[in-house]
């Protein structure tokens, strides 16, 4: 985790952006996933990008699910009205 070892001078560290490793730690904690060393964990910026892609895809899937639920509800209402008119 070299980003945490940029400098030991507190004044300089205050002006630096938050290291990817800290952001990654909070993202993994929020998702309840255990980080393992190696592979993507050695490239936290890539792993964070993957998290963002997953969140975007999940949001799109949820929007589609809501649309389908509304379409199904409307279809059920139309079917019930058609059956009520026939009876």
C-alpha positions in Angstrom: 0.0 0.0 0.0 2.5 2.6 -1.2 -0.1 5.4 -1.4 -0.1 5.5 2.4 3.7 6.0 2.4 3.8 9.1 0.2 5.2 11.3 2.9 5.3 11.6 6.7 5.1 15.4 6.8 1.6 16.1 8.2 1.4 19.5 6.4 2.1 17.9 3.1 -0.2 15.0 3.8 -3.1 17.3 4.5 -3.0 18.6 1.0 -3.0 15.2 -0.7 -6.1 13.4 -1.9 -7.4 10.5 0.1 -5.4 7.4 -0.9 -7.2 4.8 -2.9 -6.5 2.2 -0.2 -8.5 4.1 2.4 -11.4 4.5 0.0 -11.2 0.8 -0.9 -11.2 -0.1 2.8 -14.5 1.8 3.3 -16.1 0.4 0.1 -15.1 -3.2 1.1 -16.4 -2.6 4.6 -19.7 -1.2 3.3 -20.2 -4.2 1.0 -19.1 -6.7 3.7 -16.4 -8.3 1.5 -13.1 -9.4 2.7 -10.1 -8.0 0.8 -7.4 -10.5 -0.2 -3.8 -9.4 -1.1 -2.7 -9.6 -4.7 -4.4 -9.3 -8.0 -6.9 -6.4 -7.9 -6.1 -5.5 -4.3 -2.7 -4.3 -5.6 -4.5 -2.0 -8.0 -7.2 -0.3 -5.8 -8.1 2.2 -8.5 -9.2 -0.6 -10.8 -11.2 -2.3 -8.0 -13.0 0.9 -7.2 -13.8 1.3 -10.9 -15.3 -2.2 -10.8 -17.4 -1.3 -7.8 -18.7 1.8 -9.6 -19.6 -0.3 -12.7 -21.4 -2.8 -10.5 -23.4 -0.1 -8.8 -24.3 1.5 -12.1 -25.5 -1.9 -13.5 -27.5 -2.6 -10.3 -29.2 0.8 -10.5 -30.1 0.2 -14.2 -31.4 -3.3 -13.3 -33.5 -1.9 -10.5 -35.0 0.8 -12.8 -35.9 -1.9 -15.3 -37.4 -4.1 -12.6 -39.6 -1.2 -11.5 -40.7 -0.5 -15.1 -41.6 -4.1 -15.6 -43.5 -4.2 -12.3 -45.6 -1.2 -13.4 -46.3 -2.7 -16.8 -47.4 -5.9 -15.2 -49.6 -4.0 -12.7 -51.3 -2.1 -15.5 -51.8 -5.3 -17.6 -53.4 -7.0 -14.6 -55.7 -4.1 -14.0 -56.7 -4.1 -17.7 -57.3 -7.8 -17.6 -59.4 -7.5 -14.5 -61.5 -4.7 -16.1 -62.0 -6.8 -19.3 -63.1 -9.8 -17.3 -65.5 -7.6 -15.2 -67.1 -6.2 -18.3 -67.6 -9.7 -19.8 -69.2 -11.1 -16.6 
